[in-house]
Amino acid sequence: MNPLAELGKSLILFGVLLIVVGMVTLLLPKLSQLPRLPGDILIRRGNFTFYFPLATCLLLSLLLTLIFNLLRR
């Protein structure tokens, strides 16, 4: 295939990736208000707070895996 065509495809892919990152950046403040799932870890000790969204990470991983597998077919 033509190297120039490959460059064009790469630039389009990079542009789409930048758009997606921009949209996520705009939506991030709204996403931080999501409710905590039962499997998320929250530890409060005095003036120290540790929060690790374990259940949220697992759920997002599962959803993204399903989406990417459907797109790959």
mmCIF file of the N, C-alpha and C atoms, coordinates in Angstrom:
data_MODEL
# 
_entry.id   MODEL 
# 
loop_
_atom_site.group_PDB 
_atom_site.id 
_atom_site.type_symbol 
_atom_site.label_atom_id 
_atom_site.label_alt_id 
_atom_site.label_comp_id 
_atom_site.label_asym_id 
_atom_site.label_entity_id 
_atom_site.label_seq_id 
_atom_site.pdbx_PDB_ins_code 
_atom_site.Cartn_x 
_atom_site.Cartn_y 
_atom_site.Cartn_z 
_atom_site.occupancy 
_atom_site.B_iso_or_equiv 
_atom_site.pdbx_formal_charge 
_atom_site.auth_seq_id 
_atom_site.auth_comp_id 
_atom_site.auth_asym_id 
_atom_site.auth_atom_id 
_atom_site.pdbx_PDB_model_num 
ATOM 1   N N  . MET A 1 1  ? 0.838   -1.182 0.000  1.00 0.00 ? 1  MET A N  1 
ATOM 2   C CA . MET A 1 1  ? 0.000   0.000  0.000  1.00 0.00 ? 1  MET A CA 1 
ATOM 3   C C  . MET A 1 1  ? 0.879   1.238  0.000  1.00 0.00 ? 1  MET A C  1 
ATOM 4   N N  . ASN A 1 2  ? 0.345   2.305  -0.476 1.00 0.00 ? 2  ASN A N  1 
ATOM 5   C CA . ASN A 1 2  ? 1.046   3.568  -0.600 1.00 0.00 ? 2  ASN A CA 1 
ATOM 6   C C  . ASN A 1 2  ? 1.397   4.120  0.790  1.00 0.00 ? 2  ASN A C  1 
ATOM 7   N N  . PRO A 1 3  ? 2.666   4.501  1.007  1.00 0.00 ? 3  PRO A N  1 
ATOM 8   C CA . PRO A 1 3  ? 3.059   5.041  2.314  1.00 0.00 ? 3  PRO A CA 1 
ATOM 9   C C  . PRO A 1 3  ? 2.308   6.322  2.664  1.00 0.00 ? 3  PRO A C  1 
ATOM 10  N N  . LEU A 1 4  ? 1.936   7.099  1.665  1.00 0.00 ? 4  LEU A N  1 
ATOM 11  C CA . LEU A 1 4  ? 1.199   8.327  1.918  1.00 0.00 ? 4  LEU A CA 1 
ATOM 12  C C  . LEU A 1 4  ? -0.212  8.020  2.421  1.00 0.00 ? 4  LEU A C  1 
ATOM 13  N N  . ALA A 1 5  ? -0.802  6.964  1.908  1.00 0.00 ? 5  ALA A N  1 
ATOM 14  C CA . ALA A 1 5  ? -2.124  6.552  2.379  1.00 0.00 ? 5  ALA A CA 1 
ATOM 15  C C  . ALA A 1 5  ? -2.047  6.073  3.834  1.00 0.00 ? 5  ALA A C  1 
ATOM 16  N N  . GLU A 1 6  ? -0.987  5.363  4.166  1.00 0.00 ? 6  GLU A N  1 
ATOM 17  C CA . GLU A 1 6  ? -0.792  4.913  5.549  1.00 0.00 ? 6  GLU A CA 1 
ATOM 18  C C  . GLU A 1 6  ? -0.647  6.105  6.485  1.00 0.00 ? 6  GLU A C  1 
ATOM 19  N N  . LEU A 1 7  ? 0.089   7.118  6.047  1.00 0.00 ? 7  LEU A N  1 
ATOM 20  C CA . LEU A 1 7  ? 0.251   8.330  6.852  1.00 0.00 ? 7  LEU A CA 1 
ATOM 21  C C  . LEU A 1 7  ? -1.096  9.019  7.051  1.00 0.00 ? 7  LEU A C  1 
ATOM 22  N N  . GLY A 1 8  ? -1.894  9.076  6.005  1.00 0.00 ? 8  GLY A N  1 
ATOM 23  C CA . GLY A 1 8  ? -3.217  9.690  6.099  1.00 0.00 ? 8  GLY A CA 1 
ATOM 24  C C  . GLY A 1 8  ? -4.108  8.965  7.094  1.00 0.00 ? 8  GLY A C  1 
ATOM 25  N N  . LYS A 1 9  ? -4.090  7.632  7.056  1.00 0.00 ? 9  LYS A N  1 
ATOM 26  C CA . LYS A 1 9  ? -4.885  6.848  8.001  1.00 0.00 ? 9  LYS A CA 1 
ATOM 27  C C  . LYS A 1 9  ? -4.416  7.081  9.430  1.00 0.00 ? 9  LYS A C  1 
ATOM 28  N N  . SER A 1 10 ? -3.113  7.153  9.604  1.00 0.00 ? 10 SER A N  1 
ATOM 29  C CA . SER A 1 10 ? -2.564  7.386  10.943 1.00 0.00 ? 10 SER A CA 1 
ATOM 30  C C  . SER A 1 10 ? -2.971  8.762  11.473 1.00 0.00 ? 10 SER A C  1 
ATOM 31  N N  . LEU A 1 11 ? -2.945  9.764  10.614 1.00 0.00 ? 11 LEU A N  1 
ATOM 32  C CA . LEU A 1 11 ? -3.336  11.113 11.039 1.00 0.00 ? 11 LEU A CA 1 
ATOM 33  C C  . LEU A 1 11 ? -4.821  11.182 11.381 1.00 0.00 ? 11 LEU A C  1 
ATOM 34  N N  . ILE A 1 12 ? -5.653  10.486 10.613 1.00 0.00 ? 12 ILE A N  1 
ATOM 35  C CA . ILE A 1 12 ? -7.085  10.458 10.925 1.00 0.00 ? 12 ILE A CA 1 
ATOM 36  C C  . ILE A 1 12 ? -7.319  9.775  12.263 1.00 0.00 ? 12 ILE A C  1 
ATOM 37  N N  . LEU A 1 13 ? -6.654  8.648  12.487 1.00 0.00 ? 13 LEU A N  1 
ATOM 38  C CA . LEU A 1 13 ? -6.788  7.936  13.751 1.00 0.00 ? 13 LEU A CA 1 
ATOM 39  C C  . LEU A 1 13 ? -6.335  8.808  14.919 1.00 0.00 ? 13 LEU A C  1 
ATOM 40  N N  . PHE A 1 14 ? -5.233  9.523  14.742 1.00 0.00 ? 14 PHE A N  1 
ATOM 41  C CA . PHE A 1 14 ? -4.731  10.408 15.786 1.00 0.00 ? 14 PHE A CA 1 
ATOM 42  C C  . PHE A 1 14 ? -5.730  11.534 16.064 1.00 0.00 ? 14 PHE A C  1 
ATOM 43  N N  . GLY A 1 15 ? -6.349  12.071 15.009 1.00 0.00 ? 15 GLY A N  1 
ATOM 44  C CA . GLY A 1 15 ? -7.349  13.127 15.171 1.00 0.00 ? 15 GLY A CA 1 
ATOM 45  C C  . GLY A 1 15 ? -8.570  12.638 15.936 1.00 0.00 ? 15 GLY A C  1 
ATOM 46  N N  . VAL A 1 16 ? -9.038  11.423 15.610 1.00 0.00 ? 16 VAL A N  1 
ATOM 47  C CA . VAL A 1 16 ? -10.181 10.851 16.322 1.00 0.00 ? 16 VAL A CA 1 
ATOM 48  C C  . VAL A 1 16 ? -9.824  10.628 17.786 1.00 0.00 ? 16 VAL A C  1 
ATOM 49  N N  . LEU A 1 17 ? -8.613  10.163 18.040 1.00 0.00 ? 17 LEU A N  1 
ATOM 50  C CA . LEU A 1 17 ? -8.159  9.953  19.414 1.00 0.00 ? 17 LEU A CA 1 
ATOM 51  C C  . LEU A 1 17 ? -8.125  11.270 20.186 1.00 0.00 ? 17 LEU A C  1 
ATOM 52  N N  . LEU A 1 18 ? -7.668  12.333 19.559 1.00 0.00 ? 18 LEU A N  1 
ATOM 53  C CA . LEU A 1 18 ? -7.650  13.648 20.207 1.00 0.00 ? 18 LEU A CA 1 
ATOM 54  C C  . LEU A 1 18 ? -9.062  14.135 20.513 1.00 0.00 ? 18 LEU A C  1 
ATOM 55  N N  . ILE A 1 19 ? -10.000 13.883 19.611 1.00 0.00 ? 19 ILE A N  1 
ATOM 56  C CA . ILE A 1 19 ? -11.394 14.274 19.852 1.00 0.00 ? 19 ILE A CA 1 
ATOM 57  C C  . ILE A 1 19 ? -11.960 13.516 21.047 1.00 0.00 ? 19 ILE A C  1 
ATOM 58  N N  . VAL A 1 20 ? -11.694 12.220 21.109 1.00 0.00 ? 20 VAL A N  1 
ATOM 59  C CA . VAL A 1 20 ? -12.194 11.408 22.224 1.00 0.00 ? 20 VAL A CA 1 
ATOM 60  C C  . VAL A 1 20 ? -11.591 11.883 23.544 1.00 0.00 ? 20 VAL A C  1 
ATOM 61  N N  . VAL A 1 21 ? -10.300 12.151 23.562 1.00 0.00 ? 21 VAL A N  1 
ATOM 62  C CA . VAL A 1 21 ? -9.648  12.634 24.780 1.00 0.00 ? 21 VAL A CA 1 
ATOM 63  C C  . VAL A 1 21 ? -10.224 13.993 25.187 1.00 0.00 ? 21 VAL A C  1 
ATOM 64  N N  . GLY A 1 22 ? -10.488 14.855 24.221 1.00 0.00 ? 22 GLY A N  1 
ATOM 65  C CA . GLY A 1 22 ? -11.092 16.151 24.519 1.00 0.00 ? 22 GLY A CA 1 
ATOM 66  C C  . GLY A 1 22 ? -12.483 16.011 25.110 1.00 0.00 ? 22 GLY A C  1 
ATOM 67  N N  . MET A 1 23 ? -13.279 15.102 24.567 1.00 0.00 ? 23 MET A N  1 
ATOM 68  C CA . MET A 1 23 ? -14.625 14.891 25.096 1.00 0.00 ? 23 MET A CA 1 
ATOM 69  C C  . MET A 1 23 ? -14.581 14.330 26.514 1.00 0.00 ? 23 MET A C  1 
ATOM 70  N N  . VAL A 1 24 ? -13.664 13.406 26.763 1.00 0.00 ? 24 VAL A N  1 
ATOM 71  C CA . VAL A 1 24 ? -13.527 12.841 28.111 1.00 0.00 ? 24 VAL A CA 1 
ATOM 72  C C  . VAL A 1 24 ? -13.096 13.929 29.087 1.00 0.00 ? 24 VAL A C  1 
ATOM 73  N N  . THR A 1 25 ? -12.210 14.809 28.647 1.00 0.00 ? 25 THR A N  1 
ATOM 74  C CA . THR A 1 25 ? -11.756 15.902 29.505 1.00 0.00 ? 25 THR A CA 1 
ATOM 75  C C  . THR A 1 25 ? -12.913 16.842 29.856 1.00 0.00 ? 25 THR A C  1 
ATOM 76  N N  . LEU A 1 26 ? -13.793 17.087 28.894 1.00 0.00 ? 26 LEU A N  1 
ATOM 77  C CA . LEU A 1 26 ? -14.938 17.949 29.171 1.00 0.00 ? 26 LEU A CA 1 
ATOM 78  C C  . LEU A 1 26 ? -15.948 17.277 30.095 1.00 0.00 ? 26 LEU A C  1 
ATOM 79  N N  . LEU A 1 27 ? -16.086 15.953 29.989 1.00 0.00 ? 27 LEU A N  1 
ATOM 80  C CA . LEU A 1 27 ? -17.068 15.232 30.789 1.00 0.00 ? 27 LEU A CA 1 
ATOM 81  C C  . LEU A 1 27 ? -16.532 14.779 32.146 1.00 0.00 ? 27 LEU A C  1 
ATOM 82  N N  . LEU A 1 28 ? -15.238 14.912 32.374 1.00 0.00 ? 28 LEU A N  1 
ATOM 83  C CA . LEU A 1 28 ? -14.622 14.409 33.597 1.00 0.00 ? 28 LEU A CA 1 
ATOM 84  C C  . LEU A 1 28 ? -15.223 14.995 34.876 1.00 0.00 ? 28 LEU A C  1 
ATOM 85  N N  . PRO A 1 29 ? -15.501 16.300 34.958 1.00 0.00 ? 29 PRO A N  1 
ATOM 86  C CA . PRO A 1 29 ? -16.120 16.811 36.193 1.00 0.00 ? 29 PRO A CA 1 
ATOM 87  C C  . PRO A 1 29 ? -17.479 16.166 36.477 1.00 0.00 ? 29 PRO A C  1 
ATOM 88  N N  . LYS A 1 30 ? -18.242 15.862 35.435 1.00 0.00 ? 30 LYS A N  1 
ATOM 89  C CA . LYS A 1 30 ? -19.537 15.225 35.642 1.00 0.00 ? 30 LYS A CA 1 
ATOM 90  C C  . LYS A 1 30 ? -19.363 13.758 36.039 1.00 0.00 ? 30 LYS A C  1 
ATOM 91  N N  . LEU A 1 31 ? -18.320 13.108 35.521 1.00 0.00 ? 31 LEU A N  1 
ATOM 92  C CA . LEU A 1 31 ? -18.083 11.708 35.850 1.00 0.00 ? 31 LEU A CA 1 
ATOM 93  C C  . LEU A 1 31 ? -17.597 11.527 37.275 1.00 0.00 ? 31 LEU A C  1 
ATOM 94  N N  . SER A 1 32 ? -16.977 12.545 37.857 1.00 0.00 ? 32 SER A N  1 
ATOM 95  C CA . SER A 1 32 ? -16.467 12.418 39.223 1.00 0.00 ? 32 SER A CA 1 
ATOM 96  C C  . SER A 1 32 ? -17.598 12.397 40.247 1.00 0.00 ? 32 SER A C  1 
ATOM 97  N N  . GLN A 1 33 ? -18.818 12.717 39.823 1.00 0.00 ? 33 GLN A N  1 
ATOM 98  C CA . GLN A 1 33 ? -19.954 12.716 40.730 1.00 0.00 ? 33 GLN A CA 1 
ATOM 99  C C  . GLN A 1 33 ? -20.721 11.404 40.683 1.00 0.00 ? 33 GLN A C  1 
ATOM 100 N N  . LEU A 1 34 ? -20.160 10.390 40.033 1.00 0.00 ? 34 LEU A N  1 
ATOM 101 C CA . LEU A 1 34 ? -20.819 9.093  39.969 1.00 0.00 ? 34 LEU A CA 1 
ATOM 102 C C  . LEU A 1 34 ? -20.912 8.485  41.371 1.00 0.00 ? 34 LEU A C  1 
ATOM 103 N N  . PRO A 1 35 ? -21.955 7.738  41.644 1.00 0.00 ? 35 PRO A N  1 
ATOM 104 C CA . PRO A 1 35 ? -22.079 7.123  42.970 1.00 0.00 ? 35 PRO A CA 1 
ATOM 105 C C  . PRO A 1 35 ? -21.019 6.042  43.180 1.00 0.00 ? 35 PRO A C  1 
ATOM 106 N N  . ARG A 1 36 ? -20.687 5.817  44.420 1.00 0.00 ? 36 ARG A N  1 
ATOM 107 C CA . ARG A 1 36 ? -19.709 4.783  44.748 1.00 0.00 ? 36 ARG A CA 1 
ATOM 108 C C  . ARG A 1 36 ? -20.392 3.423  44.721 1.00 0.00 ? 36 ARG A C  1 
ATOM 109 N N  . LEU A 1 37 ? -19.743 2.464  44.103 1.00 0.00 ? 37 LEU A N  1 
ATOM 110 C CA . LEU A 1 37 ? -20.267 1.107  44.040 1.00 0.00 ? 37 LEU A CA 1 
ATOM 111 C C  . LEU A 1 37 ? -19.917 0.360  45.322 1.00 0.00 ? 37 LEU A C  1 
ATOM 112 N N  . PRO A 1 38 ? -20.630 -0.708 45.647 1.00 0.00 ? 38 PRO A N  1 
ATOM 113 C CA . PRO A 1 38 ? -20.383 -1.439 46.896 1.00 0.00 ? 38 PRO A CA 1 
ATOM 114 C C  . PRO A 1 38 ? -18.967 -2.022 47.021 1.00 0.00 ? 38 PRO A C  1 
ATOM 115 N N  . GLY A 1 39 ? -18.291 -2.315 45.926 1.00 0.00 ? 39 GLY A N  1 
ATOM 116 C CA . GLY A 1 39 ? -16.959 -2.905 46.006 1.00 0.00 ? 39 GLY A CA 1 
ATOM 117 C C  . GLY A 1 39 ? -15.826 -1.900 46.073 1.00 0.00 ? 39 GLY A C  1 
ATOM 118 N N  . ASP A 1 40 ? -16.135 -0.616 46.037 1.00 0.00 ? 40 ASP A N  1 
ATOM 119 C CA . ASP A 1 40 ? -15.099 0.409  46.110 1.00 0.00 ? 40 ASP A CA 1 
ATOM 120 C C  . ASP A 1 40 ? -14.536 0.490  47.521 1.00 0.00 ? 40 ASP A C  1 
ATOM 121 N N  . ILE A 1 41 ? -13.252 0.758  47.630 1.00 0.00 ? 41 ILE A N  1 
ATOM 122 C CA . ILE A 1 41 ? -12.566 0.780  48.924 1.00 0.00 ? 41 ILE A CA 1 
ATOM 123 C C  . ILE A 1 41 ? -12.420 2.227  49.384 1.00 0.00 ? 41 ILE A C  1 
ATOM 124 N N  . LEU A 1 42 ? -12.895 2.515  50.584 1.00 0.00 ? 42 LEU A N  1 
ATOM 125 C CA . LEU A 1 42 ? -12.795 3.842  51.171 1.00 0.00 ? 42 LEU A CA 1 
ATOM 126 C C  . LEU A 1 42 ? -12.286 3.696  52.603 1.00 0.00 ? 42 LEU A C  1 
ATOM 127 N N  . ILE A 1 43 ? -11.133 4.314  52.885 1.00 0.00 ? 43 ILE A N  1 
ATOM 128 C CA . ILE A 1 43 ? -10.540 4.266  54.216 1.00 0.00 ? 43 ILE A CA 1 
ATOM 129 C C  . ILE A 1 43 ? -10.354 5.700  54.703 1.00 0.00 ? 43 ILE A C  1 
ATOM 130 N N  . ARG A 1 44 ? -10.927 6.001  55.857 1.00 0.00 ? 44 ARG A N  1 
ATOM 131 C CA . ARG A 1 44 ? -10.768 7.324  56.468 1.00 0.00 ? 44 ARG A CA 1 
ATOM 132 C C  . ARG A 1 44 ? -10.145 7.159  57.842 1.00 0.00 ? 44 ARG A C  1 
ATOM 133 N N  . ARG A 1 45 ? -9.022  7.811  58.051 1.00 0.00 ? 45 ARG A N  1 
ATOM 134 C CA . ARG A 1 45 ? -8.317  7.778  59.335 1.00 0.00 ? 45 ARG A CA 1 
ATOM 135 C C  . ARG A 1 45 ? -7.879  9.207  59.661 1.00 0.00 ? 45 ARG A C  1 
ATOM 136 N N  . GLY A 1 46 ? -8.575  9.844  60.550 1.00 0.00 ? 46 GLY A N  1 
ATOM 137 C CA . GLY A 1 46 ? -8.193  11.214 60.931 1.00 0.00 ? 46 GLY A CA 1 
ATOM 138 C C  . GLY A 1 46 ? -8.294  12.156 59.749 1.00 0.00 ? 46 GLY A C  1 
ATOM 139 N N  . ASN A 1 47 ? -7.162  12.772 59.380 1.00 0.00 ? 47 ASN A N  1 
ATOM 140 C CA . ASN A 1 47 ? -7.149  13.692 58.245 1.00 0.00 ? 47 ASN A CA 1 
ATOM 141 C C  . ASN A 1 47 ? -6.672  13.020 56.957 1.00 0.00 ? 47 ASN A C  1 
ATOM 142 N N  . PHE A 1 48 ? -6.638  11.691 56.921 1.00 0.00 ? 48 PHE A N  1 
ATOM 143 C CA . PHE A 1 48 ? -6.200  10.924 55.748 1.00 0.00 ? 48 PHE A CA 1 
ATOM 144 C C  . PHE A 1 48 ? -7.393  10.180 55.149 1.00 0.00 ? 48 PHE A C  1 
ATOM 145 N N  . THR A 1 49 ? -7.568  10.288 53.842 1.00 0.00 ? 49 THR A N  1 
ATOM 146 C CA . THR A 1 49 ? -8.627  9.568  53.140 1.00 0.00 ? 49 THR A CA 1 
ATOM 147 C C  . THR A 1 49 ? -8.022  8.859  51.950 1.00 0.00 ? 49 THR A C  1 
ATOM 148 N N  . PHE A 1 50 ? -8.300  7.561  51.849 1.00 0.00 ? 50 PHE A N  1 
ATOM 149 C CA . PHE A 1 50 ? -7.842  6.756  50.718 1.00 0.00 ? 50 PHE A CA 1 
ATOM 150 C C  . PHE A 1 50 ? -9.062  6.168  50.042 1.00 0.00 ? 50 PHE A C  1 
ATOM 151 N N  . TYR A 1 51 ? -9.190  6.416  48.741 1.00 0.00 ? 51 TYR A N  1 
ATOM 152 C CA . TYR A 1 51 ? -10.327 5.897  47.982 1.00 0.00 ? 51 TYR A CA 1 
ATOM 153 C C  . TYR A 1 51 ? -9.791  5.181  46.755 1.00 0.00 ? 51 TYR A C  1 
ATOM 154 N N  . PHE A 1 52 ? -10.149 3.917  46.603 1.00 0.00 ? 52 PHE A N  1 
ATOM 155 C CA . PHE A 1 52 ? -9.770  3.148  45.425 1.00 0.00 ? 52 PHE A CA 1 
ATOM 156 C C  . PHE A 1 52 ? -11.031 2.525  44.837 1.00 0.00 ? 52 PHE A C  1 
ATOM 157 N N  . PRO A 1 53 ? -11.441 2.968  43.650 1.00 0.00 ? 53 PRO A N  1 
ATOM 158 C CA . PRO A 1 53 ? -12.692 2.489  43.052 1.00 0.00 ? 53 PRO A CA 1 
ATOM 159 C C  . PRO A 1 53 ? -12.517 1.121  42.390 1.00 0.00 ? 53 PRO A C  1 
ATOM 160 N N  . LEU A 1 54 ? -12.351 0.085  43.179 1.00 0.00 ? 54 LEU A N  1 
ATOM 161 C CA . LEU A 1 54 ? -12.095 -1.263 42.655 1.00 0.00 ? 54 LEU A CA 1 
ATOM 162 C C  . LEU A 1 54 ? -13.254 -1.769 41.807 1.00 0.00 ? 54 LEU A C  1 
ATOM 163 N N  . ALA A 1 55 ? -14.468 -1.703 42.322 1.00 0.00 ? 55 ALA A N  1 
ATOM 164 C CA . ALA A 1 55 ? -15.632 -2.196 41.572 1.00 0.00 ? 55 ALA A CA 1 
ATOM 165 C C  . ALA A 1 55 ? -15.857 -1.368 40.310 1.00 0.00 ? 55 ALA A C  1 
ATOM 166 N N  . THR A 1 56 ? -15.643 -0.069 40.408 1.00 0.00 ? 56 THR A N  1 
ATOM 167 C CA . THR A 1 56 ? -15.805 0.796  39.245 1.00 0.00 ? 56 THR A CA 1 
ATOM 168 C C  . THR A 1 56 ? -14.787 0.449  38.172 1.00 0.00 ? 56 THR A C  1 
ATOM 169 N N  . CYS A 1 57 ? -13.539 0.191  38.557 1.00 0.00 ? 57 CYS A N  1 
ATOM 170 C CA . CYS A 1 57 ? -12.499 -0.188 37.605 1.00 0.00 ? 57 CYS A CA 1 
ATOM 171 C C  . CYS A 1 57 ? -12.836 -1.510 36.923 1.00 0.00 ? 57 CYS A C  1 
ATOM 172 N N  . LEU A 1 58 ? -13.307 -2.470 37.694 1.00 0.00 ? 58 LEU A N  1 
ATOM 173 C CA . LEU A 1 58 ? -13.669 -3.766 37.117 1.00 0.00 ? 58 LEU A CA 1 
ATOM 174 C C  . LEU A 1 58 ? -14.838 -3.630 36.142 1.00 0.00 ? 58 LEU A C  1 
ATOM 175 N N  . LEU A 1 59 ? -15.826 -2.824 36.503 1.00 0.00 ? 59 LEU A N  1 
ATOM 176 C CA . LEU A 1 59 ? -16.980 -2.619 35.635 1.00 0.00 ? 59 LEU A CA 1 
ATOM 177 C C  . LEU A 1 59 ? -16.582 -1.922 34.340 1.00 0.00 ? 59 LEU A C  1 
ATOM 178 N N  . LEU A 1 60 ? -15.766 -0.877 34.432 1.00 0.00 ? 60 LEU A N  1 
ATOM 179 C CA . LEU A 1 60 ? -15.297 -0.187 33.238 1.00 0.00 ? 60 LEU A CA 1 
ATOM 180 C C  . LEU A 1 60 ? -14.443 -1.090 32.358 1.00 0.00 ? 60 LEU A C  1 
ATOM 181 N N  . SER A 1 61 ? -13.608 -1.909 32.964 1.00 0.00 ? 61 SER A N  1 
ATOM 182 C CA . SER A 1 61 ? -12.784 -2.846 32.218 1.00 0.00 ? 61 SER A CA 1 
ATOM 183 C C  . SER A 1 61 ? -13.652 -3.841 31.452 1.00 0.00 ? 61 SER A C  1 
ATOM 184 N N  . LEU A 1 62 ? -14.671 -4.344 32.098 1.00 0.00 ? 62 LEU A N  1 
ATOM 185 C CA . LEU A 1 62 ? -15.572 -5.284 31.444 1.00 0.00 ? 62 LEU A CA 1 
ATOM 186 C C  . LEU A 1 62 ? -16.299 -4.627 30.272 1.00 0.00 ? 62 LEU A C  1 
ATOM 187 N N  . LEU A 1 63 ? -16.819 -3.419 30.487 1.00 0.00 ? 63 LEU A N  1 
ATOM 188 C CA . LEU A 1 63 ? -17.533 -2.721 29.419 1.00 0.00 ? 63 LEU A CA 1 
ATOM 189 C C  . LEU A 1 63 ? -16.625 -2.396 28.240 1.00 0.00 ? 63 LEU A C  1 
ATOM 190 N N  . LEU A 1 64 ? -15.418 -1.910 28.515 1.00 0.00 ? 64 LEU A N  1 
ATOM 191 C CA . LEU A 1 64 ? -14.492 -1.586 27.432 1.00 0.00 ? 64 LEU A CA 1 
ATOM 192 C C  . LEU A 1 64 ? -14.045 -2.833 26.678 1.00 0.00 ? 64 LEU A C  1 
ATOM 193 N N  . THR A 1 65 ? -13.854 -3.936 27.386 1.00 0.00 ? 65 THR A N  1 
ATOM 194 C CA . THR A 1 65 ? -13.491 -5.194 26.729 1.00 0.00 ? 65 THR A CA 1 
ATOM 195 C C  . THR A 1 65 ? -14.596 -5.645 25.786 1.00 0.00 ? 65 THR A C  1 
ATOM 196 N N  . LEU A 1 66 ? -15.834 -5.558 26.235 1.00 0.00 ? 66 LEU A N  1 
ATOM 197 C CA . LEU A 1 66 ? -16.958 -5.935 25.378 1.00 0.00 ? 66 LEU A CA 1 
ATOM 198 C C  . LEU A 1 66 ? -17.053 -5.029 24.145 1.00 0.00 ? 66 LEU A C  1 
ATOM 199 N N  . ILE A 1 67 ? -16.887 -3.733 24.348 1.00 0.00 ? 67 ILE A N  1 
ATOM 200 C CA . ILE A 1 67 ? -16.974 -2.791 23.228 1.00 0.00 ? 67 ILE A CA 1 
ATOM 201 C C  . ILE A 1 67 ? -15.867 -3.053 22.219 1.00 0.00 ? 67 ILE A C  1 
ATOM 202 N N  . PHE A 1 68 ? -14.632 -3.214 22.688 1.00 0.00 ? 68 PHE A N  1 
ATOM 203 C CA . PHE A 1 68 ? -13.523 -3.432 21.760 1.00 0.00 ? 68 PHE A CA 1 
ATOM 204 C C  . PHE A 1 68 ? -13.626 -4.765 21.043 1.00 0.00 ? 68 PHE A C  1 
ATOM 205 N N  . ASN A 1 69 ? -14.136 -5.786 21.721 1.00 0.00 ? 69 ASN A N  1 
ATOM 206 C CA . ASN A 1 69 ? -14.333 -7.088 21.055 1.00 0.00 ? 69 ASN A CA 1 
ATOM 207 C C  . ASN A 1 69 ? -15.412 -6.990 19.975 1.00 0.00 ? 69 ASN A C  1 
ATOM 208 N N  . LEU A 1 70 ? -16.455 -6.226 20.231 1.00 0.00 ? 70 LEU A N  1 
ATOM 209 C CA . LEU A 1 70 ? -17.495 -6.048 19.214 1.00 0.00 ? 70 LEU A CA 1 
ATOM 210 C C  . LEU A 1 70 ? -16.976 -5.236 18.032 1.00 0.00 ? 70 LEU A C  1 
ATOM 211 N N  . LEU A 1 71 ? -16.151 -4.240 18.281 1.00 0.00 ? 71 LEU A N  1 
ATOM 212 C CA . LEU A 1 71 ? -15.587 -3.430 17.197 1.00 0.00 ? 71 LEU A CA 1 
ATOM 213 C C  . LEU A 1 71 ? -14.564 -4.203 16.369 1.00 0.00 ? 71 LEU A C  1 
ATOM 214 N N  . ARG A 1 72 ? -13.889 -5.145 16.987 1.00 0.00 ? 72 ARG A N  1 
ATOM 215 C CA . ARG A 1 72 ? -12.844 -5.911 16.298 1.00 0.00 ? 72 ARG A CA 1 
ATOM 216 C C  . ARG A 1 72 ? -13.418 -6.940 15.330 1.00 0.00 ? 72 ARG A C  1 
ATOM 217 N N  . ARG A 1 73 ? -14.654 -7.353 15.543 1.00 0.00 ? 73 ARG A N  1 
ATOM 218 C CA . ARG A 1 73 ? -15.273 -8.371 14.671 1.00 0.00 ? 73 ARG A CA 1 
ATOM 219 C C  . ARG A 1 73 ? -15.677 -7.835 13.348 1.00 0.00 ? 73 ARG A C  1 
# 
